[in-house]
Amino acid sequence: KCLKERGIIVPNDVSVICFDDTPETTGGIINLTTLAQNPNTMGRAAAENLLSLLHENGNHLCKKTIFPPALIVRDSVAPLGGK
């Protein structure tokens, strides 16, 4: 909305990408491209790590886990090279 008020057209003038695919990313002035995470998978991994830590009486090292996001392309990103 702020960009539109300033005469900036999404995605012609600027592309917009948001993080965490929340309900607010769709149904507004424009459907926003987003990087989506899976909170259930992340929560499950955190709980399993915590349970391992508790089971080992604090002698368990927390493991590093990378959760690659999913790119959901919507209307707020112009194709490479412009429209």
PyMOL Python script that loads the backbone (N, CA, C, O; Angstrom):
from pymol import cmd

cmd.read_pdbstr("""\
ATOM      1  N   LYS A   1       0.834  -1.191   0.000  1.00  0.00           N
ATOM      2  CA  LYS A   1       0.000   0.000   0.000  1.00  0.00           C
ATOM      3  C   LYS A   1       0.879   1.255   0.000  1.00  0.00           C
ATOM      4  O   LYS A   1       0.613   2.210  -0.730  1.00  0.00           O
ATOM      5  N   CYS A   2       1.917   1.239   0.820  1.00  0.00           N
ATOM      6  CA  CYS A   2       2.833   2.380   0.914  1.00  0.00           C
ATOM      7  C   CYS A   2       3.505   2.642  -0.432  1.00  0.00           C
ATOM      8  O   CYS A   2       3.600   3.790  -0.866  1.00  0.00           O
ATOM      9  N   LEU A   3       3.970   1.585  -1.091  1.00  0.00           N
ATOM     10  CA  LEU A   3       4.609   1.752  -2.397  1.00  0.00           C
ATOM     11  C   LEU A   3       3.615   2.308  -3.414  1.00  0.00           C
ATOM     12  O   LEU A   3       3.950   3.198  -4.195  1.00  0.00           O
ATOM     13  N   LYS A   4       2.393   1.780  -3.399  1.00  0.00           N
ATOM     14  CA  LYS A   4       1.364   2.243  -4.332  1.00  0.00           C
ATOM     15  C   LYS A   4       1.068   3.728  -4.132  1.00  0.00           C
ATOM     16  O   LYS A   4       0.908   4.470  -5.101  1.00  0.00           O
ATOM     17  N   GLU A   5       0.997   4.157  -2.865  1.00  0.00           N
ATOM     18  CA  GLU A   5       0.742   5.565  -2.554  1.00  0.00           C
ATOM     19  C   GLU A   5       1.860   6.469  -3.083  1.00  0.00           C
ATOM     20  O   GLU A   5       1.625   7.648  -3.346  1.00  0.00           O
ATOM     21  N   ARG A   6       3.065   5.933  -3.239  1.00  0.00           N
ATOM     22  CA  ARG A   6       4.202   6.702  -3.738  1.00  0.00           C
ATOM     23  C   ARG A   6       4.393   6.557  -5.247  1.00  0.00           C
ATOM     24  O   ARG A   6       5.380   7.034  -5.808  1.00  0.00           O
ATOM     25  N   GLY A   7       3.441   5.897  -5.891  1.00  0.00           N
ATOM     26  CA  GLY A   7       3.501   5.736  -7.333  1.00  0.00           C
ATOM     27  C   GLY A   7       4.450   4.651  -7.805  1.00  0.00           C
ATOM     28  O   GLY A   7       4.815   4.610  -8.979  1.00  0.00           O
ATOM     29  N   ILE A   8       4.851   3.775  -6.898  1.00  0.00           N
ATOM     30  CA  ILE A   8       5.752   2.676  -7.244  1.00  0.00           C
ATOM     31  C   ILE A   8       4.899   1.451  -7.527  1.00  0.00           C
ATOM     32  O   ILE A   8       4.077   1.050  -6.703  1.00  0.00           O
ATOM     33  N   ILE A   9       5.101   0.861  -8.696  1.00  0.00           N
ATOM     34  CA  ILE A   9       4.276  -0.267  -9.117  1.00  0.00           C
ATOM     35  C   ILE A   9       5.014  -1.577  -8.857  1.00  0.00           C
ATOM     36  O   ILE A   9       6.129  -1.784  -9.337  1.00  0.00           O
ATOM     37  N   VAL A  10       4.374  -2.455  -8.090  1.00  0.00           N
ATOM     38  CA  VAL A  10       4.893  -3.794  -7.810  1.00  0.00           C
ATOM     39  C   VAL A  10       4.230  -4.733  -8.807  1.00  0.00           C
ATOM     40  O   VAL A  10       3.002  -4.722  -8.895  1.00  0.00           O
ATOM     41  N   PRO A  11       4.949  -5.528  -9.551  1.00  0.00           N
ATOM     42  CA  PRO A  11       6.383  -5.755  -9.562  1.00  0.00           C
ATOM     43  C   PRO A  11       7.127  -5.012 -10.667  1.00  0.00           C
ATOM     44  O   PRO A  11       8.317  -5.255 -10.863  1.00  0.00           O
ATOM     45  N   ASN A  12       6.462  -4.111 -11.396  1.00  0.00           N
ATOM     46  CA  ASN A  12       7.134  -3.432 -12.519  1.00  0.00           C
ATOM     47  C   ASN A  12       8.337  -2.612 -12.070  1.00  0.00           C
ATOM     48  O   ASN A  12       9.391  -2.671 -12.704  1.00  0.00           O
ATOM     49  N   ASP A  13       8.198  -1.837 -10.972  1.00  0.00           N
ATOM     50  CA  ASP A  13       9.277  -0.978 -10.496  1.00  0.00           C
ATOM     51  C   ASP A  13      10.152  -1.653  -9.445  1.00  0.00           C
ATOM     52  O   ASP A  13      11.354  -1.398  -9.372  1.00  0.00           O
ATOM     53  N   VAL A  14       9.558  -2.496  -8.648  1.00  0.00           N
ATOM     54  CA  VAL A  14      10.280  -3.176  -7.563  1.00  0.00           C
ATOM     55  C   VAL A  14       9.583  -4.510  -7.273  1.00  0.00           C
ATOM     56  O   VAL A  14       8.356  -4.605  -7.303  1.00  0.00           O
ATOM     57  N   SER A  15      10.388  -5.531  -6.993  1.00  0.00           N
ATOM     58  CA  SER A  15       9.844  -6.817  -6.569  1.00  0.00           C
ATOM     59  C   SER A  15       9.814  -6.857  -5.048  1.00  0.00           C
ATOM     60  O   SER A  15      10.674  -6.272  -4.389  1.00  0.00           O
ATOM     61  N   VAL A  16       8.830  -7.542  -4.496  1.00  0.00           N
ATOM     62  CA  VAL A  16       8.686  -7.649  -3.044  1.00  0.00           C
ATOM     63  C   VAL A  16       8.580  -9.125  -2.672  1.00  0.00           C
ATOM     64  O   VAL A  16       7.766  -9.867  -3.221  1.00  0.00           O
ATOM     65  N   ILE A  17       9.424  -9.530  -1.725  1.00  0.00           N
ATOM     66  CA  ILE A  17       9.383 -10.901  -1.202  1.00  0.00           C
ATOM     67  C   ILE A  17       9.270 -10.820   0.311  1.00  0.00           C
ATOM     68  O   ILE A  17       9.976 -10.039   0.950  1.00  0.00           O
ATOM     69  N   CYS A  18       8.386 -11.623   0.883  1.00  0.00           N
ATOM     70  CA  CYS A  18       8.250 -11.641   2.340  1.00  0.00           C
ATOM     71  C   CYS A  18       8.700 -12.999   2.881  1.00  0.00           C
ATOM     72  O   CYS A  18       9.021 -13.910   2.118  1.00  0.00           O
ATOM     73  N   PHE A  19       8.716 -13.113   4.185  1.00  0.00           N
ATOM     74  CA  PHE A  19       9.185 -14.322   4.852  1.00  0.00           C
ATOM     75  C   PHE A  19       8.075 -14.866   5.730  1.00  0.00           C
ATOM     76  O   PHE A  19       7.356 -14.098   6.368  1.00  0.00           O
ATOM     77  N   ASP A  20       7.928 -16.170   5.770  1.00  0.00           N
ATOM     78  CA  ASP A  20       6.888 -16.874   6.514  1.00  0.00           C
ATOM     79  C   ASP A  20       5.542 -16.629   5.846  1.00  0.00           C
ATOM     80  O   ASP A  20       4.994 -15.529   5.909  1.00  0.00           O
ATOM     81  N   ASP A  21       5.041 -17.631   5.231  1.00  0.00           N
ATOM     82  CA  ASP A  21       3.815 -17.562   4.439  1.00  0.00           C
ATOM     83  C   ASP A  21       2.597 -17.419   5.356  1.00  0.00           C
ATOM     84  O   ASP A  21       1.875 -18.384   5.605  1.00  0.00           O
ATOM     85  N   THR A  22       2.385 -16.207   5.850  1.00  0.00           N
ATOM     86  CA  THR A  22       1.252 -15.932   6.731  1.00  0.00           C
ATOM     87  C   THR A  22       0.014 -15.611   5.900  1.00  0.00           C
ATOM     88  O   THR A  22       0.140 -15.304   4.715  1.00  0.00           O
ATOM     89  N   PRO A  23      -1.172 -15.673   6.488  1.00  0.00           N
ATOM     90  CA  PRO A  23      -2.397 -15.372   5.739  1.00  0.00           C
ATOM     91  C   PRO A  23      -2.400 -13.980   5.111  1.00  0.00           C
ATOM     92  O   PRO A  23      -3.071 -13.763   4.102  1.00  0.00           O
ATOM     93  N   GLU A  24      -1.669 -13.049   5.684  1.00  0.00           N
ATOM     94  CA  GLU A  24      -1.639 -11.681   5.170  1.00  0.00           C
ATOM     95  C   GLU A  24      -0.914 -11.559   3.826  1.00  0.00           C
ATOM     96  O   GLU A  24      -0.989 -10.512   3.182  1.00  0.00           O
ATOM     97  N   THR A  25      -0.218 -12.608   3.399  1.00  0.00           N
ATOM     98  CA  THR A  25       0.532 -12.524   2.148  1.00  0.00           C
ATOM     99  C   THR A  25      -0.358 -12.658   0.915  1.00  0.00           C
ATOM    100  O   THR A  25       0.079 -12.369  -0.199  1.00  0.00           O
ATOM    101  N   THR A  26      -1.593 -13.091   1.106  1.00  0.00           N
ATOM    102  CA  THR A  26      -2.522 -13.197  -0.019  1.00  0.00           C
ATOM    103  C   THR A  26      -3.809 -12.455   0.315  1.00  0.00           C
ATOM    104  O   THR A  26      -4.145 -12.248   1.482  1.00  0.00           O
ATOM    105  N   GLY A  27      -4.507 -12.067  -0.714  1.00  0.00           N
ATOM    106  CA  GLY A  27      -5.803 -11.429  -0.521  1.00  0.00           C
ATOM    107  C   GLY A  27      -5.760  -9.933  -0.309  1.00  0.00           C
ATOM    108  O   GLY A  27      -6.801  -9.316  -0.084  1.00  0.00           O
ATOM    109  N   GLY A  28      -4.586  -9.333  -0.375  1.00  0.00           N
ATOM    110  CA  GLY A  28      -4.462  -7.885  -0.216  1.00  0.00           C
ATOM    111  C   GLY A  28      -4.452  -7.201  -1.567  1.00  0.00           C
ATOM    112  O   GLY A  28      -5.073  -7.676  -2.518  1.00  0.00           O
ATOM    113  N   ILE A  29      -3.752  -6.095  -1.648  1.00  0.00           N
ATOM    114  CA  ILE A  29      -3.630  -5.356  -2.903  1.00  0.00           C
ATOM    115  C   ILE A  29      -2.940  -6.231  -3.953  1.00  0.00           C
ATOM    116  O   ILE A  29      -3.291  -6.198  -5.132  1.00  0.00           O
ATOM    117  N   ILE A  30      -1.950  -7.016  -3.504  1.00  0.00           N
ATOM    118  CA  ILE A  30      -1.213  -7.914  -4.397  1.00  0.00           C
ATOM    119  C   ILE A  30      -0.829  -9.152  -3.590  1.00  0.00           C
ATOM    120  O   ILE A  30      -0.538  -9.062  -2.398  1.00  0.00           O
ATOM    121  N   ASN A  31      -0.832 -10.298  -4.248  1.00  0.00           N
ATOM    122  CA  ASN A  31      -0.398 -11.525  -3.581  1.00  0.00           C
ATOM    123  C   ASN A  31       1.124 -11.551  -3.554  1.00  0.00           C
ATOM    124  O   ASN A  31       1.777 -11.503  -4.597  1.00  0.00           O
ATOM    125  N   LEU A  32       1.683 -11.628  -2.343  1.00  0.00           N
ATOM    126  CA  LEU A  32       3.126 -11.503  -2.154  1.00  0.00           C
ATOM    127  C   LEU A  32       3.861 -12.822  -2.321  1.00  0.00           C
ATOM    128  O   LEU A  32       3.440 -13.859  -1.808  1.00  0.00           O
ATOM    129  N   THR A  33       4.964 -12.760  -3.048  1.00  0.00           N
ATOM    130  CA  THR A  33       5.885 -13.890  -3.117  1.00  0.00           C
ATOM    131  C   THR A  33       6.477 -14.064  -1.726  1.00  0.00           C
ATOM    132  O   THR A  33       6.734 -13.080  -1.032  1.00  0.00           O
ATOM    133  N   THR A  34       6.695 -15.310  -1.314  1.00  0.00           N
ATOM    134  CA  THR A  34       7.152 -15.543   0.051  1.00  0.00           C
ATOM    135  C   THR A  34       8.123 -16.709   0.147  1.00  0.00           C
ATOM    136  O   THR A  34       8.123 -17.610  -0.692  1.00  0.00           O
ATOM    137  N   LEU A  35       8.942 -16.676   1.174  1.00  0.00           N
ATOM    138  CA  LEU A  35       9.744 -17.827   1.566  1.00  0.00           C
ATOM    139  C   LEU A  35       9.004 -18.475   2.725  1.00  0.00           C
ATOM    140  O   LEU A  35       8.871 -17.876   3.792  1.00  0.00           O
ATOM    141  N   ALA A  36       8.527 -19.686   2.521  1.00  0.00           N
ATOM    142  CA  ALA A  36       7.711 -20.356   3.526  1.00  0.00           C
ATOM    143  C   ALA A  36       8.527 -21.370   4.307  1.00  0.00           C
ATOM    144  O   ALA A  36       9.333 -22.111   3.744  1.00  0.00           O
ATOM    145  N   GLN A  37       8.307 -21.388   5.595  1.00  0.00           N
ATOM    146  CA  GLN A  37       8.911 -22.379   6.488  1.00  0.00           C
ATOM    147  C   GLN A  37       7.810 -23.335   6.939  1.00  0.00           C
ATOM    148  O   GLN A  37       6.629 -22.995   6.870  1.00  0.00           O
ATOM    149  N   ASN A  38       8.178 -24.503   7.391  1.00  0.00           N
ATOM    150  CA  ASN A  38       7.205 -25.435   7.944  1.00  0.00           C
ATOM    151  C   ASN A  38       7.350 -25.437   9.460  1.00  0.00           C
ATOM    152  O   ASN A  38       8.228 -26.114   9.994  1.00  0.00           O
ATOM    153  N   PRO A  39       6.494 -24.681  10.167  1.00  0.00           N
ATOM    154  CA  PRO A  39       6.650 -24.581  11.623  1.00  0.00           C
ATOM    155  C   PRO A  39       6.446 -25.909  12.345  1.00  0.00           C
ATOM    156  O   PRO A  39       7.030 -26.119  13.408  1.00  0.00           O
ATOM    157  N   ASN A  40       5.635 -26.809  11.795  1.00  0.00           N
ATOM    158  CA  ASN A  40       5.444 -28.115  12.441  1.00  0.00           C
ATOM    159  C   ASN A  40       6.727 -28.928  12.427  1.00  0.00           C
ATOM    160  O   ASN A  40       7.090 -29.539  13.432  1.00  0.00           O
ATOM    161  N   THR A  41       7.413 -28.937  11.292  1.00  0.00           N
ATOM    162  CA  THR A  41       8.685 -29.659  11.186  1.00  0.00           C
ATOM    163  C   THR A  41       9.730 -29.043  12.106  1.00  0.00           C
ATOM    164  O   THR A  41      10.477 -29.761  12.770  1.00  0.00           O
ATOM    165  N   MET A  42       9.783 -27.723  12.146  1.00  0.00           N
ATOM    166  CA  MET A  42      10.758 -27.040  13.000  1.00  0.00           C
ATOM    167  C   MET A  42      10.468 -27.295  14.478  1.00  0.00           C
ATOM    168  O   MET A  42      11.387 -27.537  15.260  1.00  0.00           O
ATOM    169  N   GLY A  43       9.207 -27.242  14.857  1.00  0.00           N
ATOM    170  CA  GLY A  43       8.826 -27.485  16.249  1.00  0.00           C
ATOM    171  C   GLY A  43       9.117 -28.911  16.682  1.00  0.00           C
ATOM    172  O   GLY A  43       9.586 -29.156  17.793  1.00  0.00           O
ATOM    173  N   ARG A  44       8.829 -29.858  15.777  1.00  0.00           N
ATOM    174  CA  ARG A  44       9.095 -31.264  16.087  1.00  0.00           C
ATOM    175  C   ARG A  44      10.585 -31.489  16.306  1.00  0.00           C
ATOM    176  O   ARG A  44      10.973 -32.174  17.253  1.00  0.00           O
ATOM    177  N   ALA A  45      11.417 -30.929  15.451  1.00  0.00           N
ATOM    178  CA  ALA A  45      12.873 -31.086  15.584  1.00  0.00           C
ATOM    179  C   ALA A  45      13.374 -30.454  16.880  1.00  0.00           C
ATOM    180  O   ALA A  45      14.241 -31.014  17.551  1.00  0.00           O
ATOM    181  N   ALA A  46      12.824 -29.281  17.234  1.00  0.00           N
ATOM    182  CA  ALA A  46      13.227 -28.620  18.482  1.00  0.00           C
ATOM    183  C   ALA A  46      12.836 -29.462  19.688  1.00  0.00           C
ATOM    184  O   ALA A  46      13.615 -29.600  20.632  1.00  0.00           O
ATOM    185  N   ALA A  47      11.631 -30.027  19.658  1.00  0.00           N
ATOM    186  CA  ALA A  47      11.171 -30.863  20.772  1.00  0.00           C
ATOM    187  C   ALA A  47      12.031 -32.123  20.901  1.00  0.00           C
ATOM    188  O   ALA A  47      12.392 -32.525  22.007  1.00  0.00           O
ATOM    189  N   GLU A  48      12.354 -32.739  19.765  1.00  0.00           N
ATOM    190  CA  GLU A  48      13.200 -33.939  19.808  1.00  0.00           C
ATOM    191  C   GLU A  48      14.579 -33.615  20.357  1.00  0.00           C
ATOM    192  O   GLU A  48      15.139 -34.401  21.121  1.00  0.00           O
ATOM    193  N   ASN A  49      15.129 -32.479  19.983  1.00  0.00           N
ATOM    194  CA  ASN A  49      16.441 -32.067  20.487  1.00  0.00           C
ATOM    195  C   ASN A  49      16.384 -31.797  21.989  1.00  0.00           C
ATOM    196  O   ASN A  49      17.297 -32.173  22.725  1.00  0.00           O
ATOM    197  N   LEU A  50      15.318 -31.151  22.441  1.00  0.00           N
ATOM    198  CA  LEU A  50      15.147 -30.875  23.865  1.00  0.00           C
ATOM    199  C   LEU A  50      15.002 -32.170  24.660  1.00  0.00           C
ATOM    200  O   LEU A  50      15.606 -32.320  25.722  1.00  0.00           O
ATOM    201  N   LEU A  51      14.206 -33.099  24.148  1.00  0.00           N
ATOM    202  CA  LEU A  51      14.041 -34.387  24.835  1.00  0.00           C
ATOM    203  C   LEU A  51      15.364 -35.140  24.920  1.00  0.00           C
ATOM    204  O   LEU A  51      15.659 -35.756  25.943  1.00  0.00           O
ATOM    205  N   SER A  52      16.165 -35.097  23.852  1.00  0.00           N
ATOM    206  CA  SER A  52      17.486 -35.735  23.890  1.00  0.00           C
ATOM    207  C   SER A  52      18.377 -35.076  24.933  1.00  0.00           C
ATOM    208  O   SER A  52      19.112 -35.754  25.652  1.00  0.00           O
ATOM    209  N   LEU A  53      18.309 -33.763  25.009  1.00  0.00           N
ATOM    210  CA  LEU A  53      19.103 -33.011  25.981  1.00  0.00           C
ATOM    211  C   LEU A  53      18.694 -33.393  27.411  1.00  0.00           C
ATOM    212  O   LEU A  53      19.550 -33.613  28.267  1.00  0.00           O
ATOM    213  N   LEU A  54      17.392 -33.471  27.660  1.00  0.00           N
ATOM    214  CA  LEU A  54      16.897 -33.841  28.994  1.00  0.00           C
ATOM    215  C   LEU A  54      17.234 -35.288  29.333  1.00  0.00           C
ATOM    216  O   LEU A  54      17.594 -35.595  30.470  1.00  0.00           O
ATOM    217  N   HIS A  55      17.120 -36.170  28.356  1.00  0.00           N
ATOM    218  CA  HIS A  55      17.387 -37.590  28.568  1.00  0.00           C
ATOM    219  C   HIS A  55      18.861 -37.821  28.899  1.00  0.00           C
ATOM    220  O   HIS A  55      19.180 -38.721  29.676  1.00  0.00           O
ATOM    221  N   GLU A  56      19.743 -37.042  28.336  1.00  0.00           N
ATOM    222  CA  GLU A  56      21.187 -37.191  28.549  1.00  0.00           C
ATOM    223  C   GLU A  56      21.679 -36.343  29.728  1.00  0.00           C
ATOM    224  O   GLU A  56      22.887 -36.188  29.911  1.00  0.00           O
ATOM    225  N   ASN A  57      20.761 -35.795  30.525  1.00  0.00           N
ATOM    226  CA  ASN A  57      21.108 -34.957  31.681  1.00  0.00           C
ATOM    227  C   ASN A  57      22.024 -33.793  31.323  1.00  0.00           C
ATOM    228  O   ASN A  57      22.939 -33.459  32.075  1.00  0.00           O
ATOM    229  N   GLY A  58      21.774 -33.187  30.184  1.00  0.00           N
ATOM    230  CA  GLY A  58      22.555 -32.020  29.781  1.00  0.00           C
ATOM    231  C   GLY A  58      23.855 -32.343  29.084  1.00  0.00           C
ATOM    232  O   GLY A  58      24.589 -31.429  28.709  1.00  0.00           O
ATOM    233  N   ASN A  59      24.168 -33.632  28.895  1.00  0.00           N
ATOM    234  CA  ASN A  59      25.417 -34.015  28.235  1.00  0.00           C
ATOM    235  C   ASN A  59      25.268 -34.149  26.721  1.00  0.00           C
ATOM    236  O   ASN A  59      26.228 -34.486  26.029  1.00  0.00           O
ATOM    237  N   HIS A  60      24.099 -33.895  26.222  1.00  0.00           N
ATOM    238  CA  HIS A  60      23.824 -34.002  24.787  1.00  0.00           C
ATOM    239  C   HIS A  60      24.119 -32.665  24.114  1.00  0.00           C
ATOM    240  O   HIS A  60      23.686 -31.614  24.587  1.00  0.00           O
ATOM    241  N   LEU A  61      24.848 -32.714  23.025  1.00  0.00           N
ATOM    242  CA  LEU A  61      25.102 -31.493  22.261  1.00  0.00           C
ATOM    243  C   LEU A  61      23.924 -31.244  21.323  1.00  0.00           C
ATOM    244  O   LEU A  61      23.465 -32.152  20.631  1.00  0.00           O
ATOM    245  N   CYS A  62      23.451 -30.023  21.310  1.00  0.00           N
ATOM    246  CA  CYS A  62      22.379 -29.660  20.383  1.00  0.00           C
ATOM    247  C   CYS A  62      22.924 -29.749  18.970  1.00  0.00           C
ATOM    248  O   CYS A  62      24.011 -29.251  18.674  1.00  0.00           O
ATOM    249  N   LYS A  63      22.162 -30.383  18.114  1.00  0.00           N
ATOM    250  CA  LYS A  63      22.621 -30.478  16.730  1.00  0.00           C
ATOM    251  C   LYS A  63      22.071 -29.321  15.916  1.00  0.00           C
ATOM    252  O   LYS A  63      20.968 -28.830  16.156  1.00  0.00           O
ATOM    253  N   LYS A  64      22.860 -28.906  14.960  1.00  0.00           N
ATOM    254  CA  LYS A  64      22.452 -27.831  14.064  1.00  0.00           C
ATOM    255  C   LYS A  64      21.590 -28.438  12.965  1.00  0.00           C
ATOM    256  O   LYS A  64      21.989 -29.398  12.307  1.00  0.00           O
ATOM    257  N   THR A  65      20.417 -27.874  12.774  1.00  0.00           N
ATOM    258  CA  THR A  65      19.505 -28.356  11.750  1.00  0.00           C
ATOM    259  C   THR A  65      19.149 -27.196  10.836  1.00  0.00           C
ATOM    260  O   THR A  65      18.790 -26.112  11.297  1.00  0.00           O
ATOM    261  N   ILE A  66      19.250 -27.434   9.557  1.00  0.00           N
ATOM    262  CA  ILE A  66      18.897 -26.413   8.574  1.00  0.00           C
ATOM    263  C   ILE A  66      17.580 -26.812   7.926  1.00  0.00           C
ATOM    264  O   ILE A  66      17.414 -27.935   7.450  1.00  0.00           O
ATOM    265  N   PHE A  67      16.658 -25.875   7.920  1.00  0.00           N
ATOM    266  CA  PHE A  67      15.358 -26.091   7.319  1.00  0.00           C
ATOM    267  C   PHE A  67      15.240 -25.213   6.078  1.00  0.00           C
ATOM    268  O   PHE A  67      14.961 -24.020   6.192  1.00  0.00           O
ATOM    269  N   PRO A  68      15.448 -25.783   4.901  1.00  0.00           N
ATOM    270  CA  PRO A  68      15.377 -24.958   3.703  1.00  0.00           C
ATOM    271  C   PRO A  68      13.947 -24.448   3.482  1.00  0.00           C
ATOM    272  O   PRO A  68      12.996 -25.226   3.567  1.00  0.00           O
ATOM    273  N   PRO A  69      13.789 -23.167   3.203  1.00  0.00           N
ATOM    274  CA  PRO A  69      12.451 -22.634   2.957  1.00  0.00           C
ATOM    275  C   PRO A  69      11.989 -23.000   1.543  1.00  0.00           C
ATOM    276  O   PRO A  69      12.795 -23.339   0.677  1.00  0.00           O
ATOM    277  N   ALA A  70      10.693 -22.922   1.339  1.00  0.00           N
ATOM    278  CA  ALA A  70      10.121 -23.128   0.006  1.00  0.00           C
ATOM    279  C   ALA A  70       9.783 -21.760  -0.574  1.00  0.00           C
ATOM    280  O   ALA A  70       9.144 -20.942   0.088  1.00  0.00           O
ATOM    281  N   LEU A  71      10.206 -21.515  -1.793  1.00  0.00           N
ATOM    282  CA  LEU A  71       9.889 -20.266  -2.466  1.00  0.00           C
ATOM    283  C   LEU A  71       8.527 -20.405  -3.138  1.00  0.00           C
ATOM    284  O   LEU A  71       8.335 -21.266  -3.997  1.00  0.00           O
ATOM    285  N   ILE A  72       7.588 -19.556  -2.742  1.00  0.00           N
ATOM    286  CA  ILE A  72       6.258 -19.538  -3.343  1.00  0.00           C
ATOM    287  C   ILE A  72       6.148 -18.246  -4.143  1.00  0.00           C
ATOM    288  O   ILE A  72       5.987 -17.164  -3.580  1.00  0.00           O
ATOM    289  N   VAL A  73       6.236 -18.375  -5.458  1.00  0.00           N
ATOM    290  CA  VAL A  73       6.221 -17.207  -6.335  1.00  0.00           C
ATOM    291  C   VAL A  73       4.775 -16.800  -6.598  1.00  0.00           C
ATOM    292  O   VAL A  73       3.947 -17.603  -7.027  1.00  0.00           O
ATOM    293  N   ARG A  74       4.501 -15.523  -6.326  1.00  0.00           N
ATOM    294  CA  ARG A  74       3.179 -14.970  -6.573  1.00  0.00           C
ATOM    295  C   ARG A  74       3.331 -13.715  -7.442  1.00  0.00           C
ATOM    296  O   ARG A  74       4.259 -13.624  -8.245  1.00  0.00           O
ATOM    297  N   ASP A  75       2.439 -12.771  -7.283  1.00  0.00           N
ATOM    298  CA  ASP A  75       2.356 -11.621  -8.181  1.00  0.00           C
ATOM    299  C   ASP A  75       3.349 -10.494  -7.894  1.00  0.00           C
ATOM    300  O   ASP A  75       3.452  -9.564  -8.694  1.00  0.00           O
ATOM    301  N   SER A  76       4.074 -10.545  -6.793  1.00  0.00           N
ATOM    302  CA  SER A  76       4.893  -9.393  -6.381  1.00  0.00           C
ATOM    303  C   SER A  76       6.329  -9.422  -6.889  1.00  0.00           C
ATOM    304  O   SER A  76       7.143  -8.589  -6.490  1.00  0.00           O
ATOM    305  N   VAL A  77       6.648 -10.376  -7.769  1.00  0.00           N
ATOM    306  CA  VAL A  77       7.996 -10.483  -8.298  1.00  0.00           C
ATOM    307  C   VAL A  77       7.936 -10.511  -9.813  1.00  0.00           C
ATOM    308  O   VAL A  77       7.197 -11.294 -10.410  1.00  0.00           O
ATOM    309  N   ALA A  78       8.735  -9.637 -10.426  1.00  0.00           N
ATOM    310  CA  ALA A  78       8.808  -9.604 -11.886  1.00  0.00           C
ATOM    311  C   ALA A  78       9.751 -10.693 -12.365  1.00  0.00           C
ATOM    312  O   ALA A  78      10.687 -11.059 -11.654  1.00  0.00           O
ATOM    313  N   PRO A  79       9.514 -11.215 -13.565  1.00  0.00           N
ATOM    314  CA  PRO A  79      10.455 -12.206 -14.111  1.00  0.00           C
ATOM    315  C   PRO A  79      11.828 -11.576 -14.328  1.00  0.00           C
ATOM    316  O   PRO A  79      11.943 -10.366 -14.519  1.00  0.00           O
ATOM    317  N   LEU A  80      12.841 -12.387 -14.298  1.00  0.00           N
ATOM    318  CA  LEU A  80      14.205 -11.906 -14.526  1.00  0.00           C
ATOM    319  C   LEU A  80      14.256 -11.170 -15.863  1.00  0.00           C
ATOM    320  O   LEU A  80      13.815 -11.705 -16.880  1.00  0.00           O
ATOM    321  N   GLY A  81      14.781  -9.971 -15.869  1.00  0.00           N
ATOM    322  CA  GLY A  81      14.845  -9.168 -17.072  1.00  0.00           C
ATOM    323  C   GLY A  81      13.689  -8.200 -17.207  1.00  0.00           C
ATOM    324  O   GLY A  81      13.618  -7.442 -18.175  1.00  0.00           O
ATOM    325  N   GLY A  82      12.760  -8.218 -16.221  1.00  0.00           N
ATOM    326  CA  GLY A  82      11.641  -7.274 -16.220  1.00  0.00           C
ATOM    327  C   GLY A  82      10.451  -7.756 -17.020  1.00  0.00           C
ATOM    328  O   GLY A  82      10.503  -8.773 -17.710  1.00  0.00           O
ATOM    329  N   LYS A  83       9.383  -6.997 -16.906  1.00  0.00           N
ATOM    330  CA  LYS A  83       8.143  -7.345 -17.603  1.00  0.00           C
ATOM    331  C   LYS A  83       8.081  -6.676 -18.943  1.00  0.00           C
ATOM    332  O   LYS A  83       7.108  -6.852 -19.677  1.00  0.00           O
TER     333      LYS A  83
END
""", "prot")
cmd.dss("prot")
cmd.show_as("cartoon", "prot")
cmd.util.cbc("prot")
cmd.orient("prot")
